[in-house]
Amino acid sequence: MKKRLFICIVSLILAFASKGQGQSKIYDSMQISGYIPDSCLVLLKGNRIIRVSYYDDFDRFSYGKARVFEGPLIGNKFSITITGVSSLGWFRFNGFPTDGWLYPFLVEAGDSLYLKVKSQKEMRFSGKGAEKANYQLMVYNFYNKQRFESINDIENISSQRAWKIESLSYCLDSLDKIRRYLDNNISNVLKSNAINYVKYISLQGICSQMKHRDRDYVNALRIEVTSEFRKQISTLPVIDTLVINNVSMYIQYLYYLTKYNSELLNYDGKPLFGVVYRSIFNNFKGLLRDRLILYHFNAMSNDPLNFNFLSDAITRVGDNKSRDILEQIANAKLRGVKAFDFSLESLDGKVLTLSDFKGKVLVVDSWFNGCPGCLKLAKDMKPIQEYFKGNKNVIFLGLNVDKDRKRFEEGVKSGLYGTKESINVYTNGLGIAHPIVAHYKYVAFPNLLLINKRGLIISTLPPWPNNQVGEKDLISLIEKNL
């Protein structure tokens, strides 16, 4: 009898567990809907599609990892369904008409969020999962409102320290109030993300504009940053894989703390890329070290010296994800590798490929309509284009990354991007989700790229023509490859 009862109880437990597992698999999607007032609709400039990017794991340099979902804006309302949601995932809006639209929000399968936008600076979530979304919104709105008349005011350091302590206390107290709605993993990720976001904001507050600081300030800053760096190093053994894999702000904060510490201790003035690179390998181990190395190559991607360390990093990094991305960087950016074999639509509707430009040196600048830096580069490139005017062996190709073809057409017709001699193409309605953007690891615009007559990379970091030296060097590099 006892044996039979035991078997029945075990069967019930297994059935309940199986049912629970089945239920957890039902929620593989989530919903985001909301309301945008007329005052914010004008910021969309006629766009009637709301888009969000979803990431299984988010970091600042999430090349090509995002899946983009969209929904029509009907009147003032929108609704988007995100499918294939992980137990932990992140979403952020693409070009949303509010401050902070770039912030990533941690979500779970089964969440159903409703976003009420009140103004460009104010919005709030409701619905299933709103507690964690509003908590993150609160954290992202943290910043130190104090202003100092001089960037060399040493009081700024102690003020930022006090602000950091006060803000961290508020963040943790606020999290305690909603903890009952969260499982442990979600709670730990939110906690770590909040702590490191506040620390990052505080660090930037005292370390930005380093070149303009005077000696007394730098000496005081060195003591502060070195102390914080040592404190962080001492806590490394208690950091778990969950935090490293899911808390992008932890990697970002720790990286910039290491970078500023290296810069402040770099007494002999060695090139910063190598100093930071060696500091990471000397002070960190395992997965954390590998993610920091990857972040270093991404954060200083415009430093030509990073190519000198790529082979060494690929050899020494043990994490497969980090090593794969480093190899992608090498295969996309090193001189002599094959350029991306693109197929892009031009302004007149023709499809142009890399092979169409065989025998020509290709100068590619990537831009989007409304980008201030892109306007500046277009202006700086005019002397270069004028120098090679009439040379049929040099082609200037403008690569537009606007998702809306109308924005692409308006940008070209404005005459503010490129010249009449430029050939303009766009990413076929895919925007920054196009494979060419992921291939070259573009996370900001504009960018310059040189491709030789055989379709091989000359440089992904050519001289920038923002002064006479840059103009001369860029012209020289192009001429050497004719």
Secondary structure, 3 states (H helix, E strand, C coil): CHHHHHHHHHHHHHHHHHHHHHHHHHCCEEEEEEECCHHHHHHHCCCCEEEEEEECCCCCCCCCCCEEEEEECECCEEEEEEECCCCCEEEEEECCCCCCCCCCEEECCCCEEEEEEEECCEEEEEEECHHHHHHHHHHHCCCCCCCCCCCCCCHHHHHHHHHHHHHHHHHHHHHHHHHHHCCHHHHHHHHHHHHHHHHHHHHHHHHCCHHHCCHHHHHHHHHHHHHHHHHHHHCHHHCCHHHHHHCHHHHHHHHHHHHHHHHHHCCCCCCHHHHHHHHHHHHCCHHHHHHHHHHHHHHCCCCHHHHHCHHHHHHHCCCHHHHHHHHHHHHHHCCCCECCCCEEEECCCCEEEHHHHCCCEEEEEEECCCCHHHHHHHHHHHHHHHHCCCCCCEEEEEEECCCCHHHHHHHHHCCCCCCCCCEEEECCCCHHHCHHHHHCCCCCCCEEEEECCCCEEEECCCCCCCCHHHHHHHHHHHHHCC
